[in-house]
């Protein structure tokens, strides 16, 4: 099947992209890496009137340290961030999670912000952004706003982004002294979306655990007491409270059990890595 007819704009500036999004609204789609959008176009599951290509906007390129965060522009491909020499030292959790994203071929085309925009509940980058307490920078013809990761994702492939907005960049907080990080994922095959994934950030006062692949968006919980049975009880309560889903890959109960077991292992690993 071929895509339905559409107009194509190769935007050279943010203002140009904003103008089209303001004029077309929900009839316009932003394309960057195209790893999800192109198949949807081919199956006619997406039928935009116009595609706005943002990959040639210079100000959307680049990985920079901005205050206490790593700012990743909307035109940065996943492979570029994974190959960034400072990744492991600046933010270990990203370095641990990114090799699990798809395959080398998809990472070479897919963008970091594109994965955030798609908001798949099993994807690694949304999970990592939520675990770290990062934020999303949205912009439109009317201005710019910043949204915390937990507020950005609202449901299954659903976000707070308005039709006239695009994701300009995302920010991942830098590594903190005395903090440990760990990431674990379980799937049918390496490169598949996760049946369950856990990202843990162990800080001096407790542990922050985020889980993906369970509910309709990444979810996070803080654990102050990480000793023995107290942690088991807290993980049990967290797993039970999750609105886990059944699908052809696993039952909701199986996913909850993964949260209990993987969650504890991920937390313990993060605590061991504090330094």
KATALIN-V472943 format. One record per residue. SS is DSSP state (2 for helix, 1 for strand, 0 for the rest). PSI is psi in whole degrees, -180 to 180 (999 if undefined). Layout:
SS&PSI ; SS&PSI
//
This chain:
0&144 ; 0&155 ; 0&153 ; 0&155 ; 0&143 ; 0&157 ; 1&155 ; 1&131 ; 1&121 ; 1&97 ; 0&137 ; 0&-18 ; 0&158 ; 2&-39 ; 2&-39 ; 2&-44 ; 2&-42 ; 2&-40 ; 2&-42 ; 2&-43 ; 2&-38 ; 2&-38 ; 2&-37 ; 2&-24 ; 2&-130 ; 2&-10 ; 2&-4 ; 1&145 ; 1&137 ; 1&134 ; 1&135 ; 0&-92 ; 0&-33 ; 0&13 ; 0&-25 ; 0&-42 ; 2&-41 ; 2&-47 ; 2&-38 ; 2&-38 ; 2&-44 ; 2&-33 ; 0&2 ; 0&27 ; 0&-16 ; 0&132 ; 0&64 ; 0&152 ; 0&-29 ; 1&140 ; 1&132 ; 1&108 ; 1&118 ; 0&5 ; 0&-8 ; 0&14 ; 0&112 ; 2&-38 ; 2&-6 ; 2&-2 ; 0&159 ; 0&150 ; 1&119 ; 1&153 ; 1&122 ; 1&101 ; 0&-121 ; 0&24 ; 1&161 ; 1&117 ; 1&122 ; 1&116 ; 1&162 ; 0&-18 ; 0&8 ; 0&123 ; 1&155 ; 2&-40 ; 2&-33 ; 2&-42 ; 2&-41 ; 2&-34 ; 0&-4 ; 0&123 ; 0&-29 ; 0&4 ; 2&-53 ; 2&-38 ; 2&-33 ; 2&-37 ; 0&91 ; 2&-34 ; 2&-41 ; 2&-43 ; 2&-33 ; 2&-37 ; 2&-35 ; 2&-33 ; 0&-17 ; 0&-10 ; 0&114 ; 0&-131 ; 0&170 ; 2&-37 ; 2&-43 ; 2&-35 ; 2&-27 ; 0&-17 ; 0&-40 ; 0&148 ; 1&157 ; 2&-50 ; 2&-27 ; 2&-39 ; 2&-39 ; 2&-42 ; 2&-39 ; 2&-37 ; 0&39 ; 0&129 ; 0&-13 ; 0&0 ; 0&149 ; 2&-38 ; 2&-44 ; 2&-41 ; 2&-46 ; 2&-41 ; 2&-42 ; 2&-44 ; 2&-39 ; 2&-10 ; 0&39 ; 0&-174 ; 1&166 ; 1&132 ; 1&116 ; 1&144 ; 1&154 ; 1&-177 ; 0&-19 ; 0&-8 ; 1&-165 ; 1&145 ; 1&155 ; 1&134 ; 1&130 ; 1&149 ; 2&-42 ; 2&-31 ; 2&-24 ; 2&-44 ; 1&122 ; 1&-12 ; 1&-164 ; 0&110 ; 0&41 ; 1&136 ; 1&177 ; 0&0 ; 0&130 ; 0&162 ; 0&-29 ; 0&8 ; 0&155 ; 1&156 ; 1&117 ; 1&-36 ; 1&166 ; 1&154 ; 1&126 ; 1&123 ; 1&145 ; 0&161 ; 0&139 ; 0&142 ; 0&141 ; 0&13 ; 0&139 ; 1&152 ; 1&145 ; 1&151 ; 1&134 ; 1&148 ; 1&145 ; 1&125 ; 0&174 ; 0&-42 ; 0&154 ; 0&132 ; 0&-20 ; 0&160 ; 0&149 ; 0&137 ; 0&-37 ; 1&144 ; 1&146 ; 1&137 ; 1&127 ; 1&140 ; 1&110 ; 1&115 ; 1&173 ; 0&-28 ; 0&5 ; 1&-158 ; 1&140 ; 1&122 ; 1&127 ; 1&141 ; 1&142 ; 1&162 ; 0&2 ; 0&-57 ; 0&-160 ; 0&1 ; 0&163 ; 0&138 ; 1&151 ; 1&150 ; 1&140 ; 1&135 ; 1&115 ; 0&-37 ; 0&113 ; 0&22 ; 0&123 ; 2&-121 ; 2&-29 ; 2&-41 ; 2&-41 ; 2&-44 ; 2&-42 ; 2&-40 ; 2&-39 ; 2&-47 ; 2&-41 ; 2&-47 ; 2&-42 ; 2&-38 ; 2&-20 ; 0&138 ; 0&68 ; 0&156 ; 0&148 ; 0&139 ; 0&-171 ; 0&-13 ; 0&-34 ; 0&156 ; 0&165 ; 2&-41 ; 2&-39 ; 2&-42 ; 2&-40 ; 2&-39 ; 2&-35 ; 2&-39 ; 2&-44 ; 2&-50 ; 2&-51 ; 2&-36 ; 2&-48 ; 2&-46 ; 2&-39 ; 2&-42 ; 2&-46 ; 2&-41 ; 2&-43 ; 2&-40 ; 2&-36 ; 2&-23 ; 0&1 ; 0&137 ; 0&999
//
